[in-house]
């Protein structure tokens, strides 16, 4: 971990989970600091992934999990035909647009997690070959999964950014601090 994640208060599990999810979001957001839209859309490594595509994918993925937990339809649900568009900016989308969208999802996630009666409350998993039949997960699992999912992609972003200009996570933390963010 490149940054220290403070807990909100001793023993506050919800606050700690929210803080760890936000720390992973921050790592991914920092990956585009100082880059042009073109640089952020480039694919300088063997991977098909780009930094701007990762931002969009993770924002949409968080929204998808939030809507499942809320038991609401996902207004940005992807089909097999549009799945690839979740990994790249299309139709005039920009990094500021994606970051603003993700910020709204993050706020909604936090509000929702703070409002549920218990982190032990559950919601059903969708039907998929990688989930157990009739599986359910808890709100706690949701938050831990977001740490896992966002953290995994933040690691991808580290490699892509270093491939672009040699800047690693510590450099980006310093850049963010210098920018007064």
N, C-alpha and C positions, 0 to 999 in steps of 0.2 A: 504494500500500500504506500503510495507516494505522499498522501496527506493523512494527518491524524483525524479520526472521526470521533468527535466528542459526543457523549450521550447527553440528552436533554436534562435528565435527572437520574440519579442512582435508582436502578430497578425499573425504569420506564421502558418496557419492552417495545411498545409502539414507537416511541420517540427514537429509540436506538435503531429499529428497523428502518424507519423513515430516513434517519440520518445516513445509514449505510447505503440505501438506495440512492439518495441524493449525492453521496460521495462518488458513486459509480457514474451517475449522470454527469457530474462535473468533469470527471476524467475524459469522458467522451466529448463533451462540449469543448473542452480545452484543445482537443485534437485539431480543431480548425482555426485556432487563433493565428492571426496574421496571414492567413492564406486567401488567395483569390478564389472565386467560385470555380474557375477552371482547375486550379491546383487541387481543390477539395474534391472535384469530380474525377480527377485522374486516378489511374490504377497502376502505381509504380512497382507493385510487387507481383508475384506469380498469381495472386488472388484476383478474383473478379470484383472484389470489394473496393469501394471508394469511401472517403471520409464522409462526404455529404450523403451518400447512400446509406451508410451505417447510421447516421443521425436520423434519417427518415425511417429506416427499418425499425430502429429501437423505439422511436416515438410511437409508431403504429403498433408495434408489438405490445408496448405498455398499455396503450388504449384498448387493444384486444383483450388483454387479461383483465383490465379494469371492468370492461363491459361484461365479461363472463361472470366476474365476482358480483357485479351489480344485477346480474340477470337481465341485462338490457341488450337490444340489438346493437351491433357495432356499425356505426354510420360510415366507417371506412373499411369495411370488410373486403378482403381480397378474394378473387376467384383464381382458379388455376391460370387463366389467361392474363390476369393482371398482377400475379405474384411477383414477377420480375420488376415491375414498377415500384415495388416497395423498397428496392435496393438502389434506386437512382432518382434524381430529380427530373421531373417532366413538366411539360406545359407551363413554362415560366416560373416554376417553383424556385425559390432561392434559399440559401442557408438561413437568413433572418426569418423567412416564413416558417421553415421547419423548426427552428429554435423557438419561435413564438408558439407554434402549435404544441410542441413538446412541453413547454412551460405550462400551458393551460392543462394538458393531460397530467403533468406532475402535480399541479395544485389540486386537481380533481381527485387524483389518487390519494394524496395526503388527507384531504377532507373526508373522503370515503373511509379510509382506514381508521381515522380518528373517530368516526361516527358509529362504526359497527359495535354492537354490544360486547362482542368477545372476539379475540383473535382465533378462538377455537371454532367460530362459526364457519360453515362450509358452503361450497358451491360445487355444482357438477362440472366435471371435465367434459369437453366435447368428445364426440365419437371419433377416434383416430387409432390407427394401429399401434401407436407408441404409448397410448394411455390404457389403463385397465378398463375393462368393460364396466359400465356404471360407476366409474371412479368419481370420487369427490376429494377436494383438497380444502384446507383451512385458509383463513386470511393470513395466518402466520406463514404458511407454505407459499402463498402468493408473494408476500414481501421477500421471503428468502429466494424465491425463484427470480424475482426482479433483480436482486443483487447478483445472482448467478448469470442471468441473461445479459444484463447491461455490462457487468464486469467482463464477461467473455468477449463482448464486442469492443469494449474499451481496450482490451489487449490486442485485438485485431487493429484498432485505430493506432495504438502505439507503434506497431510494426509499419503500418502504412505511412504514418507521419515521419518516422525515422528514415524510411525509404525515400521520402520526398525531399527532406532538407536536413536530415541528421538530428533534428530536435527530438529529444526524449521527454518522458513525463516530467522529470525534474525541471528541464528547461521551460516547459509549458507552464508549470506552476509558477516559476519565476516571472515569466512573461505576463501571466495573469495578475500577479501581485504588482508588477511594475505599471500595469495599465490601470491599477486602482479598482479592479473589479471586485 
